Amino acid sequence: MEGAIEHDIRAPWPGQRDEDVALTLDQLAAGKAVLVVQDPGATGYLVAAAERATGEALELMAGWGGGGLRAAMTAERMRKLRFAGLDGLGGAVPVRADPRGLLATAALPEAALDLARLSGSGEVGLYTKLTSPATLSAGFEELELIGPERGVAKVSVRELVVDRERLSPATRRVVSTALPTPVGSLTAIGYRSHRTGGECIAFLRGDATCPDLPVHVHSRCVASDVFGGGSRFASRRSGSGSHA
């Protein structure tokens, strides 16, 4: 059985990346902090990749972030930190993010995690909510000021979600193995959905690059799939797929 094969989410596939998103990823890869706007309400956050954040980026986040520094990571990464006796990263409070990122939920932890991954900057995204001296959060005018005035790239969570949905494959191939059957050897390939975590299996016989390769879509049927029969209809439906 072959090992897991996953698509690298850093590689746009297919199509080209939006300019704002591309600039944001470039700045993160260079160790800078970027401005992420949460829709609706234009609530702003500064985000940086923990692996590459420079002192200047952390200083900017400390100066404008009144809500404390958070470190978005998967539950697995959190367990590793606790096992090593660490409660956080440089004072940042760990926040659990769905490993599927923005394909699972459009929230700031998932946005920060995806941005770190997409920029090729590790698996931990730092973020802090922007505040102003007079209010608990920075207003729209202040968000505009910290962006262009300081050369900070700006992107919205909505833009990031669209980018992920448009450029990332809906599923990833996780395993494949040879499967002997009465009609010959097939290749069983397992896939997992990026969005729901659901799984499906494709059985391949012959050359997958053949333009005229017939395809049979099989509906699950316990009587036919598990017991090899059940009803004549189920048996006939299952057999037709094998001989297609």
N, C-alpha and C positions, 0 to 999 in steps of 0.2 A: 504494500500500500504506500502510495506517495505521501509526502508531507504536505502540510497546508500551503496553499498558493494564494496569496492575497495581492490585490491591486494596490499599488502605491498611490495614496491620495494626493501626493505632491505633484503627480503628473496629470495635467488636464487631459481628459479623455471623454468624448471627442470634442473638438471645437477650441475656441480661444477664450482666455480668461478676461473678465471685465477689467478695464483700466484701473479703476479705483481699488479693486481687490488686488490686482497685480502689484500696484504701488505699495499697498499696505503690507503685503507679504515680503516685498523687497526691503522695506524698512525694518520689519521684524527680524529678518535674516541678518541685517546689519547691526542688530542689538538695540534698535530704537524702540520707543513706546509709540503706540498708535491710538487714535481716537475711534472708539466704537460707539455708535448711537443705538440705543435700544428703542425699538418702536413698540407702542406709540408713546408720545410724550417727550421725545427727544432727550431722554435721560442719557447722559454721556458717561463713558468709562474709558480709562486709560488701560491699555493692554500691552503686555510685553512677554516675550518668550523667556522663561526662567533660565534656560541653558545659555542664552546669548545676551541677556539684558546688560547694558553698560551702566556705569555709575551715573552718567547723565540721565539715562532713562529712569532709573530708580529714584533719582533726586526729583525729577519732574513728577513722578507718581506720588512721592511723599509730599510734595508741595501742594498739589492740587487734589489729592485724595484724602478726604476727611473720614471716609468710612472704613479705613484700614485696608491692608493688602491681603488679597486672597490668592490662593494657588489652586487652579483647576486641574484636576487629575482624575484618572480612573480609580475605581475601588481597589484594583490590584496594586497600583502604585502606592495608594494610601497604606495598604497592609505592609508593603515593603518598608515604608518609612517608619511605621510603628514597630516593626520587627527590629529595625536598626536603632530603636530608641529615640527617634526624631519625631517631634510634634509638628514641625513645619519646615519651610525653606526660608532661612534668613528672617524669621519673624512672621512670615506669611501664614495665614490660617488655611489649612488644606480644605478644599471643597470638592466633593465628589461630583464628577461629570460622567454622563453616559458615554461609554466607549464608542458609540456610533456617532457621537458629536451632534451637529446640527441636523443630521438626517433623522435623528430621534426626537429632538425637542429644540425649539428656537429660544434658548436661554443663554445668559452670559457665561456660565461655566463651560457650556458646550462650545460657545463661540471662541472663548479663550483657548480651549483645548485644540479645536480645529485650526485656529490661526497658528499655534505653535507647530502643529504637525505639518500643515500645508507649506509653511515657510522652511521646513527642514530643520527646525530648531527644537527637537526633542518632544517630550510627551507631557510637559507641564506649562500651562499658560498663567501668567500673573495678571491680575486685574484689580482695579480700585475705582470706586464711584467718584466722579468729579463733584466737588463742592465749591461754593463761593463763601467768602467770609460772612455774608449776611444771611444766607439761606442754607438749607440742608442739601441742596443739589444745585448744580450749575445750570443757569438758564440758557436759552438758545443763543443769545448774543455772545455769552461767554464761551460756548462751545465753538462758535465761529472764530472767536479770538484765539483760542488755544490751537486751533487747527492751522489755517493758512499763515497766521502771524509767526508761529514757531516752526513752520515747516513740517508739521505733524500730519501724516496721512489720515484721512477720515473715511470710514465706511460704516454702513448700517448693518444690523443683524439681518435685516431682510435681504440685503444684497448678498450677504454671505450664504444665506440659505439657498437663494436662487443659484448661486455659483456652485454649491455642492450638488444640488439636484440636477443641474444641467450638465456638469462635467464629470461627476462621479458615476460609476456603474451602479445599477440598482442592486446587484448581487455580487458576491465574490465566490470564486471557486476555492473550496477548502480541502477537498480530498478526491482522489480517484483510484480505482482499482479494477482489475480484470474480474469478470463475472462469467463463469461457465454456465451455459443454459442448454436445453435440448435443441435449440436452433443454432447453436454455435456460441463462440465467445463474444461477450459484450464488454464495453468499458462503462462502468458505473461512475458517474461524476456527481459529487455532492456540492450544492451551492447553498449559501446563506444570505438572506436579505439584509442589506445595510440598514434598512428603515425599520423593519419589524422584528428581525432576528429569526424569522421563519426559515424553514429549510425545504429544499426540493431536490429531487434526483433526476438526472438525465441518463438514459441508457443509449450508448452509441454503438452502432454496428456499421463498419465500413469507413470510408473517408469523409470526414466532416467538412472538408473543403469542396466537396462535390456540389456544383450548383443545383443539381436535380435531386438531392438527397431527400427522400420522403420523410415526413415528420408525423408521428402519432402522439396526440395528447391524451394521456390516460387519466381517467377519473378514479379516485381511490375507491376500492370495493373490497371489503374484508373477506367476503365469501370467495372471491376470485383470487385476490392477492395472497391471502394467508392459507386458505384451505384448498386452493387449486380448483375450485369449482363453484358450487352453490347453485346458482341458477344457470340455465342454458344461455341466457342473455349475457350474464357476467362472463361466463367462460368463453363465449364467442367473441366478446369485446376484447378480452385480454389476449386471446390467441391472435386476433387480427393485428394487434400491435407488434407481436413477436415476428410475424411473417411479412411485415410491411417492407 
